[in-house]
């Protein structure tokens, strides 16, 4: 059983929801033509990732653009992780909708680790990491800054994620690529990221959890890393049978964890040198 993910490396236009939606539908059709099961978009692609953002600029769950994207997914039989600023309780949220091949929204996830040290301080953060069943494959989502914290991917793994999809929009990618490769290794999950192209940006990527072969020899778990400037679709094709066999036999993930020693992870106290304004 193969699971093929199309990854869009491209900028959208801030505030131009109509054009961005047309681009998404065009890319769904292109991805479908290449046999993709799902299309992963960069962060806030529908609305554009322009900050600060007002509540009035965010979309709601019944927005026409979402309905049009759902219709395209149903027409082509290709799912999509659609991203946008959405209306939270009092402020906008940074959200990803997982839409299945029948055009149904099967999960809405709002970014937990908003960048409160910068312009994302205008956002309302999510409060839960989520996993959904995408036609028999367990998918988790973490958005951009979420991936800086190993707890994000770890919780998704503990909730059953086999593949973690990462809508992203930032630069300085080299250490972040290394971190994503590590998230794949330590959780035995596939990890795939979509990032807009640009100088010191781009570098959309996919990593397999399989880090050594049956002979015990280490192998490179990189499936692809895009360059910085190219625009377009990239593809990651996961052999789910091999991935699941590996997860059933290797010793990372939730195998021999010593959770009795982890209590400090839930201690909310912040001490120097980690004290920052706005915490």
N, C-alpha and C positions, 0 to 999 in steps of 0.2 A: 504494500500500500504506500503510494507516494503522495506527498503533500507539497504542492508547488505554490510558493509565495512570490508574488510580483511586488517589487519594492520601488516606489517612485522617488527619484532624486530630482527635486524641482522646487522652485519658489512659487507660491501663489501670490495674488495681489491683495493687499490689505484693504478690506472693506468692499471688495468686488465679489460679492457672494455669487452673483449670476455667472460671471465668467469662470470663477473657480469651480462651480458646480459643473459647468459644461466641460471643463478640463478633466474633472474626476470621471465623468461619464465616458468621455473619450478614452481615458486610460483604462477604465474597466473593460471596455470593448477590446482595446489592444491587448490587455493582459489575458482576456478570455481567448483571444485568437492564438495565444501561445500556450494555452492549456493550464493557465493558473487557476488555483482554487480560491485564492483570496488576494486582494490588493491592499498593501500597506502604504498609507500616506504619511508625510511629515506632520509635525505638530500644527494644530489649528489651521489646516489647509483650507477649509471651507470659508472661514471668515478672514483668513490671513492672520499672521502672528504679529500684529502691531500693538504695541503697548505704550502707555496705559490704555485700557479699554473700558468703555462705559457699559453699564447694564443694558442700555437701549441698543447697543451694538451687538449684543449676544443673541443667539438664536434659541428658540425653545424646542422641545422634543417633537412638536408637530409642525415644524417649519417645512415649507414647500421644498426647499433644497434637499432636505433629508428624504422626503417622499420621492423625489425624482431620482436620487441615488439608489434608494431601495428598489425602485422600479427597474433601473438599469441592472442591478444585481440579479433580480428575478429574470429579466429578459435574457441575460447572458449566462446565467448559472455560475457566476463568479462573485464571491463575497467581497467585502471591503471593510477596512477599518477606517471609518470616516471621522475626521477630527475638526473641532471647532471650539470657539468660545461659546458657552451655553449659559443660560440663566440659572443661577443658583438660588438660594433662599433670599439673599440680600445683595450679593455681588455676582459678577460673572465667574464661571468656572472654566477650567481648561480640560476638555472632555474628548474621549474617544468612544465612538459607537461601533460595536462589532455587528455587522450585517451579514446574515448567512446567504446561501445560494438561492434561497426562495424569496429573498428580499425582506426578511424579518429582522428587526433589531433584537438581537439575543443578549446583548450586554451593553450597559452604559457605565463607563468608568471615568471618574473625574480625578485629575492629578492630585495625589496626596502631598508630595513634596513641592509645593509651589515655591518659587524663588523669592521669598519674602525680604531678602536683602536688596532686591532690585525692583524693577517695574511690576513684577508679578505680585507685589504687596497689595495691589488693587484687586486681587482675586480671592475667591473663597476656595479653600482647599477641600479636597475629598477626604473621606475618613475611613476608607476600606479598599483593600486590594481584592480584585475579583478575578474569577476564572469562569469560562463558559465552555460548553460543549459545541464545537463547530463540526457538525457531521461526523461525530465519533472521535474528534481530536480535541484534547483539552488545551485551550488557549488562554493565556494570561496577558495583560497589557500593563506596561509601565511607561510613563511619559517623561521624556527628557531628564530633568533633574532627579526624578525617581531613581534612575539607574545609578546615581552617585552613591546610593545607600544600599549595601548588600542585603539589608533586611527586606527590601522591596521584592527582589527576585526570590529570596528565601521563602517568604510568605506565599508567593505564587506557587513555588514548588510544593510547599506543604499543603496547599489547597488542590494540588493535583495537576498543575500546569505541565504539559509536555513541550510546548512551544511558547516562548515569551516574545511578544511583538512590541516594538519600541518606536512610537512616533517621536520625532526629535526635531529641534531647531536651535542649533548652537554651533560654535566654532571650537578651535583647539582640540581636535579630535583624537590625537595620538594616545594620551593616557586613557581616554574614554573607550577607545577600541580595545585596549588591553583589559580594561575592567569588564567589558561585555564578554570578551573571550573567557575571562575567569568566571563570570556568572554562569556561562554555559557549562564550564568544566565542573564547578563545585556543586551545582544543582542538577546536573545531568539533564538539562533542558536545552532545546534549540533556542537561540537568541537571534533576532533579526531586527535591524534598525533602519529607518528611513530618515534621511536628513537632507535639507535643501542644499543645492550646489552653491559653490562660492569659494573665494580665496580663504584658506584656513578653515573651510567647512566641508560640505560634501561628505565623502567617506562612508556613505551608506554601506551596510555590511550584514553578513550572516555568519554565525558560528554554530557548528555542530557540537553536541555534548561529547561526541566520541573522540577521545584524546589518545587512545592507543588501540592497536589492532588485536586480533585474536592471538597473535604471537607474542603479545606483551610489549611490542616495540611502539614507542610514542609516535604519533602522527600529528600533523598540523590540522587543527580543527577549524581552520578558516575555510568557509565556503566561497565567499567573495568579499572584497573590499573595493568599493568604487574609488575613483580618483576624486579630487576636490571639485573640479569645474564641469565635468560632464553632466548633461541633463538627460533624463529618460528613465526607462524601466530596467531594473536588474531582476534576476530570478534566483531563488534558492529552492532547491528540490530536495526535500527530506524523505529518506527511506524510513518510514515509520516502523516497519518490522525490525530493521536493524537498530533503530533508536530504542525501541521498547525492549529488545533483547539485551542491549547494553545496560539499560536502566535496571533490568531484572537481576543482573549479575555483578555489577561494579559497586564500589564502596564509598560513593559520595552521596549527595542528596540527604535523604532522611534515613540513613542506615544505622551508623553507630554514634549518633549524636549523644552528648552527655548533657541533657537539658537541665539537670539539677544544678549545673554550674553557671547557668545563663541568666540568673535573676537580675543581674546588673543591667541587662539590656532594657528592662522596663523601668529603670530609675530615671525619672524626668529631670533630675537636678543637673544643671549645667555649671561646670567649673572652668576656671582659667586653664588652658589658654583658649577656650572655645566660646567665651562670652562675646556676643555681638549685639550691636544696637538693634532694637526692634524685635528681639526674641520674646 
